[in-house]
C-alpha cells in the first residue's frame, strides 16, 4: 500500500492506494501556496492511472568487453556489514534527445546500454565476479569475469504516460526491475542485475539491483555514470574506479567504544511479536515549504542550516509527536554520512561503502515541546563529527557485528538483534549526482531508489511541473500513526514561526 502526501508549489497532495495494476486516488489534502500554507480539503474524482506489463526477454550474462584480471579481492569491514548484505533496487528514467550533430541516436537503447555495460565492466571488473563467504564469515570477491545479469524488456506505454512531471512512486515499478532472486543472499550470484525497458516513443528505463556490499549509494551512481560515459563513446570513465578496500578495515585490536552505545541504540532484541502493519509514504517538500521551515529557526542557525538539517529535524520532531512515546523515551535519529572529501584517506573514484552513522537522541517530550531550532541544532552538532576515530571505530563496530545477525550481539542463546522500527533512520540521496547521468543521446528525467526499505527512509529529488526541485522523503510508517503524522506535518508547515 502506498499513501502519498505532496507539499510543494503547484503540487497536489493525494492519498493513493497502490498495487501494480491500479492507483485509486481518494480525496486529497492540498496545501495552498498562499501566505501561510493553510491546508484545505479538495475532492477529486477517482481516477485510474497507467498500468503496464513489461515483456522481458531471456536474461543473459554480460561479461567485460576485454580480458580482466583473475584474482580474489577482500571487501572492507564496512562493505560486508550485515546490514549491507542486501540488493538495492534503483530505477532511472531517460528521454531520448532529438538526433543532432552532437548526439548520434542508437537504433536500440537496450543494445547501446548493453555494449556500454560491457565496456564499463573492464574498469569495474570486480563487479563482474562473484562474492563468496569465507570460513570466518568475511565476504570476498572472486574476480571471475562471469558477468552481470542483463535483460531487455518492452512496455507498451509512453514515458509521458507514467506522469508529467514524473514523480514517485512510479507505476508498476517492479515491472522495471530485474530479478535478483532472494535479495538478502549476496554470495554465489551476479553482483549486479540490469534491466533496460523500452517505452513507446523512444524513452527507456534502466532498472538495477546492486549488492550494497560492493558499493554505497555514491558508488552505485558512479558505476551508472561510468556506463553512461562509455555509451557516449569515451575510452574510459570520467571517474576511474578505485578499490582500496583495506582503508576501511577494522583495526587489530578493534575499539568500538566511540560508537558502540549510539549504534546499539538502533537495534533491539527480537521479541517474536508480529510487527505493526506498515505503509509506504512519500512527502514532497518544495522551496516554499523549506522557506516556511526555515522561518521557524531564527538567527544565524536559520540562515546557515542546510535543507537536509531542516527537513530531517521537522520529520524527526513530527514522528516523536505521534509515535506514542512517553515524555522520557529517547527518540532516536540516525543518518548516514559520506566520508568522501571529509576524510583525507579516501581517494577519488572509491566506490565501496564509505559511511559513518550519526546518531542523535532526545527525550520525546523535550523534542515535542521545544522549537524546531532545537532539533536542527542537535543534528548540526552531530554532523560536525567526522573524526578519524569516528570512521575507524565505525569499521571496528561493523566487523564486530559479523556473525551476530540473527543472534544476540553476544552470540549464544541471546535473542536475535533487529532494527528498531521506532528509530528514524535516514539515507540522503539528494547530492549523489543522479542528475549528472548523461548518455548524450538520452537525458535523465527521474528515478532513484525504487522500493521501500524495512528500516531506512530515503531522501531523493524530483521536479514539479514548474521546474522546482522537490525533496522526496520516503518512509514506512505504522498504519496507526499515518493520519496523525500527516496532520502534524501540515500543522508545522502552516504555523506562524513565532507561535510554534
Number of C-alpha atoms within 10 A of each C-alpha: 10 17 19 24 22 22 30 26 22 16 22 17 20 20 18 21 16 18 13 15 13 17 20 15 20 15 15 19 22 23 26 19 16 11 9 13 21 15 17 10 12 13 12 11 9 12 11 11 14 16 17 17 17 20 14 17 12 8 17 14 16 22 27 24 16 12 10 18 11 13 12 16 18 19 24 27 28 28 28 25 24 19 17 19 19 18 23 23 25 21 23 22 20 23 19 19 16 11 12 9 7 8 15 14 17 15 9 10 23 22 13 18 21 21 18 22 27 23 26 28 25 20 20 22 24 26 29 27 27 23 27 18 14 9 7 8 11 17 23 19 22 20 20 19 24 19 25 24 23 25 22 22 23 21 19 14 18 16 22 14 15 18 14 11 17 19 19 22 20 17 22 20 19 17 20 31 26 25 19 22 11 9 15 14 13 27 16 13 18 22 25 24 26 29 27 27 25 26 21 14 13 16 22 26 26 22 29 28 25 25 28 25 27 26 22 22 22 21 20 23 22 26 26 18 23 29 27 26 24 22 24 18 12 14 11 15 21 14 14 15 21 15 18 16 20 12 15 24 20 22 14 7 7 16 18 22 14 16 22 15 11 17 18 14 19 21 17 15 16 16 11 8 6 6 9 11 10 18 18 23 22 22 21 28 22 22 16 19 22 20 14 19 24 22 17 21 23 13 10 8 14 18 11 10 17 15 16 17 17 24 20 24 24 21 19 24 29 23 27 27 21 18 18 11 16 13 17 11 15 19 26 21 22 24 21 16 17 18 17 17 10 12 14 9 12 18 15 12 18 20 26 25 27 26 20 21 23 22 24 21 18 19 16 23 18 18 23 19 13 12 18 25 23 15 25 24 18 16 24 17 11 15 17 9 14 17 12 13 15 18 21 22 23 28 28 26 23 22 23 18 18 17 17 16 15 15 18 19 19 13 14 10 8 14 17 20 19 18 18 16 19 18 22 24 24 22 17 21 20 18 11 16 12 23 18 13 21 19 24 18 21 25 17 20 19 21 24 21 21 21 18 18 15 13 19 19 22 21 24 22 23 22 20 18 12 10 10 15 16 26 26 25 22 24 22 22 23 15 12 14 15 20 10 15 19 17 15 18 17 20 16 21 24 20 16 14 17 10 7 13
